[in-house]
Amino acid sequence: MKTFKLFYTKILLNRKFLIYSLTVVTIVISFVLMSAYTYSKNIQHGLADNLIRLHVIANSDTEKDQTIKRKVRDDILKYMSAQAKKFESTDVAETFICSNLDVFQKIAEDTLMANGFDYEAKAYFGNYLFPTKVYGDVTLPAGAYQSLRIVLGKGSGANWWCVMFPPLCFVDASHGIVPDSSKTQLKNVLTDEQYKVIMSNSTSANSEVKFKFKIVEIFQQSKSNVASSKRQ
């Protein structure tokens, strides 16, 4: 009987220790996840508040509709290229874009008409979800960003996007390099931490920064997936 009591007491102690251990582990994991979520939220909000993207959505995925989408994109960028020098801050760029939505819409409609298309174009400005995107050695995590959105016709085709301010749209990032002048502009509107995170695609980025970017990417992509599923 004494042996049984000792055995039973040992089981209870082990059980209490197991429950205590699981509780501690759960608390630690919850704290880590909450810290990661808060970090991700702060970084993405900082990027969203200081970057403006251009988003052009084609009428459909036919070759003709995709080709005209690119022509509309080029004409919008040509217009913005001439205006970009006036933008000293994100707020100035946002004010200009919001005040000239009719201009952007007319540029798109004129391009459509000149090329024989009879469907309309619409211009909007707001916060829209984007997937992770690489611009040379700059990588933007998934999430909601303020954006000029040009919708062509039914807006059912593949879309094209870039960063309008600072003007990464106007550089050739296909060779894997964003010019130093564009990086300087990014530094001017972002915090040091935000800048380091989006440069995580660079070969010079250390493992800690790449890990931080992955945290942001995972949480923001999860939020984007949830938002997309709710709309379906």
C-alpha positions as CSV (number, residue, x, y, z in Angstrom):
1,M,0.0,0.0,0.0
2,K,2.8,2.4,0.9
3,T,4.5,1.6,-2.5
4,F,1.2,2.4,-4.3
5,K,0.9,5.7,-2.5
6,L,4.4,6.7,-3.4
7,F,3.7,5.7,-7.0
8,Y,0.5,7.6,-7.1
9,T,2.1,10.7,-5.5
10,K,4.8,10.6,-8.1
11,I,2.2,10.4,-10.9
12,L,0.4,13.5,-9.5
13,L,3.7,15.4,-9.2
14,N,4.6,14.5,-12.8
15,R,1.2,15.5,-13.9
16,K,1.4,18.9,-12.2
17,F,4.9,19.4,-13.7
18,L,3.6,18.5,-17.1
19,I,0.6,20.9,-16.8
20,Y,3.0,23.6,-15.5
21,S,5.4,23.1,-18.3
22,L,2.6,23.2,-21.0
23,T,1.3,26.4,-19.4
24,V,4.7,28.0,-19.5
25,V,5.3,26.9,-23.1
26,T,1.8,28.2,-24.1
27,I,2.5,31.6,-22.5
28,V,5.9,31.8,-24.2
29,I,4.5,30.9,-27.6
30,S,1.6,33.3,-27.2
31,F,4.0,36.1,-26.3
32,V,6.3,35.4,-29.2
33,L,3.4,35.3,-31.7
34,M,1.9,38.5,-30.3
35,S,5.3,40.2,-30.5
36,A,5.7,39.0,-34.1
37,Y,2.2,40.1,-35.0
38,T,2.8,43.6,-33.5
39,Y,6.1,44.0,-35.2
40,S,4.6,42.9,-38.6
41,K,1.7,45.3,-38.1
42,N,3.9,48.2,-37.3
43,I,6.3,47.6,-40.2
44,Q,3.5,47.1,-42.8
45,H,1.5,50.1,-41.5
46,G,4.6,52.2,-41.8
47,L,5.2,51.1,-45.4
48,A,1.5,51.6,-46.3
49,D,1.5,55.1,-44.9
50,N,4.6,56.2,-46.8
51,L,4.4,54.4,-50.1
52,I,1.8,54.9,-52.9
53,R,1.4,52.2,-55.5
54,L,-0.1,52.2,-59.0
55,H,-2.4,49.3,-59.9
56,V,-3.7,48.8,-63.4
57,I,-6.3,46.0,-63.9
58,A,-7.1,44.7,-67.4
59,N,-10.6,44.1,-68.8
60,S,-9.7,40.4,-69.4
61,D,-6.8,38.1,-70.0
62,T,-7.1,38.2,-73.8
63,E,-3.9,39.2,-75.6
64,K,-5.5,42.5,-76.8
65,D,-6.8,43.5,-73.4
66,Q,-3.4,42.7,-71.8
67,T,-1.6,44.7,-74.5
68,I,-3.8,47.8,-74.0
69,K,-3.4,47.5,-70.2
70,R,0.4,48.0,-70.7
71,K,-0.2,50.9,-73.0
72,V,-2.5,52.6,-70.4
73,R,0.2,51.9,-67.8
74,D,2.9,53.5,-70.0
75,D,0.7,56.6,-70.6
76,I,-0.1,57.0,-66.9
77,L,3.6,56.6,-66.0
78,K,4.6,59.1,-68.7
79,Y,2.3,61.7,-67.1
80,M,3.4,60.9,-63.6
81,S,7.1,61.0,-64.6
82,A,6.6,64.7,-65.4
83,Q,4.8,65.4,-62.2
84,A,7.0,63.3,-59.7
85,K,9.6,66.0,-59.3
86,K,7.0,68.1,-57.5
87,F,6.4,65.5,-54.8
88,E,8.4,66.4,-51.7
89,S,6.5,64.0,-49.5
90,T,3.9,61.2,-49.5
91,D,1.2,63.6,-48.4
92,V,1.9,65.9,-51.4
93,A,1.8,63.0,-53.8
94,E,-1.4,61.7,-52.3
95,T,-3.1,65.1,-52.5
96,F,-2.1,65.5,-56.1
97,I,-3.3,62.0,-57.1
98,C,-6.7,62.4,-55.3
99,S,-7.2,65.9,-56.9
100,N,-6.5,64.5,-60.3
101,L,-8.4,61.3,-60.5
102,D,-10.4,62.7,-63.4
103,V,-7.1,63.4,-65.2
104,F,-5.8,59.8,-64.7
105,Q,-9.2,58.4,-65.9
106,K,-9.1,60.6,-69.0
107,I,-5.6,59.4,-69.8
108,A,-6.7,55.8,-69.6
109,E,-9.9,56.5,-71.6
110,D,-8.0,58.4,-74.3
111,T,-5.6,55.5,-74.7
112,L,-8.4,53.0,-75.0
113,M,-10.2,55.2,-77.6
114,A,-7.1,55.8,-79.6
115,N,-6.5,52.1,-79.9
116,G,-10.1,51.2,-80.8
117,F,-11.5,50.0,-77.5
118,D,-15.0,50.9,-76.5
119,Y,-15.1,50.0,-72.8
120,E,-14.6,52.6,-70.1
121,A,-11.9,53.2,-67.5
122,K,-12.3,54.1,-63.9
123,A,-9.7,55.7,-61.5
124,Y,-9.8,55.2,-57.7
125,F,-7.6,56.0,-54.8
126,G,-7.7,53.9,-51.6
127,N,-6.2,51.0,-49.6
128,Y,-5.9,47.8,-51.5
129,L,-4.3,44.4,-50.8
130,F,-1.1,43.4,-52.6
131,P,0.9,40.2,-52.6
132,T,4.7,40.2,-51.9
133,K,6.5,42.0,-54.7
134,V,10.2,42.2,-55.7
135,Y,11.6,45.3,-57.3
136,G,15.2,44.5,-58.1
137,D,16.8,44.2,-54.6
138,V,13.9,45.9,-52.9
139,T,11.1,43.6,-51.6
140,L,7.7,44.8,-50.4
141,P,5.8,42.4,-48.1
142,A,2.2,41.5,-48.7
143,G,-0.5,43.8,-47.2
144,A,-2.8,46.8,-47.7
145,Y,-1.2,49.8,-49.4
146,Q,-2.6,53.1,-50.6
147,S,-2.8,53.0,-54.3
148,L,-4.0,54.7,-57.5
149,R,-6.2,52.0,-59.1
150,I,-7.0,52.1,-62.8
151,V,-9.8,49.6,-63.7
152,L,-10.3,48.9,-67.4
153,G,-13.7,47.7,-68.6
154,K,-14.8,44.8,-66.4
155,G,-11.5,44.6,-64.6
156,S,-11.5,40.8,-64.8
157,G,-8.0,40.4,-66.2
158,A,-4.5,40.0,-64.8
159,N,-3.2,43.2,-63.1
160,W,0.0,45.2,-63.1
161,W,1.4,47.2,-60.2
162,C,4.4,49.2,-59.1
163,V,5.4,51.8,-56.5
164,M,4.4,55.2,-57.8
165,F,5.9,57.2,-54.8
166,P,8.8,57.1,-54.2
167,P,8.9,56.6,-58.0
168,L,10.1,53.0,-58.4
169,C,7.8,52.7,-61.4
170,F,10.2,54.8,-63.4
171,V,13.2,52.6,-63.0
172,D,14.1,49.3,-64.7
173,A,14.2,46.8,-61.9
174,S,14.4,43.8,-64.2
175,H,18.1,43.6,-63.9
176,G,17.9,43.1,-60.1
177,I,19.1,46.5,-59.1
178,V,17.2,49.6,-58.0
179,P,19.3,52.8,-58.5
180,D,20.9,54.5,-55.5
181,S,18.8,57.6,-56.2
182,S,15.6,55.6,-55.7
183,K,16.9,54.0,-52.6
184,T,17.8,57.4,-51.2
185,Q,14.2,58.5,-51.8
186,L,13.0,55.4,-49.9
187,K,15.3,56.2,-47.0
188,N,13.9,59.7,-46.9
189,V,10.3,58.5,-46.3
190,L,10.9,55.3,-44.3
191,T,12.4,54.6,-40.8
192,D,15.7,52.8,-40.6
193,E,13.9,49.6,-39.6
194,Q,11.4,49.7,-42.4
195,Y,14.1,50.4,-44.9
196,K,16.2,47.5,-43.7
197,V,13.3,45.1,-43.9
198,I,12.4,45.9,-47.5
199,M,16.1,45.5,-48.4
200,S,16.0,42.0,-47.1
201,N,16.2,40.7,-50.7
202,S,19.7,42.2,-51.0
203,T,22.7,39.9,-50.8
204,S,24.1,42.2,-48.1
205,A,21.1,41.8,-45.8
206,N,21.9,39.7,-42.7
207,S,19.9,36.7,-41.5
208,E,18.2,38.7,-38.8
209,V,16.7,41.2,-41.2
210,K,15.6,38.4,-43.6
211,F,14.0,36.7,-40.7
212,K,12.2,39.9,-39.7
213,F,10.9,40.3,-43.3
214,K,9.7,36.7,-43.2
215,I,7.7,37.4,-40.1
216,V,6.0,40.4,-41.8
217,E,5.4,38.4,-45.0
218,I,3.8,35.5,-43.2
219,F,1.4,37.6,-41.1
220,Q,0.5,40.0,-43.8
221,Q,-0.1,37.2,-46.4
222,S,-2.3,35.4,-43.9
223,K,-4.4,38.6,-43.4
224,S,-4.6,39.0,-47.2
225,N,-5.8,35.4,-47.6
226,V,-8.4,35.9,-44.9
227,A,-9.7,39.1,-46.5
228,S,-9.8,37.5,-49.9
229,S,-11.8,34.5,-48.6
230,K,-14.3,36.8,-47.0
231,R,-15.0,38.5,-50.3
232,Q,-15.7,35.3,-52.2
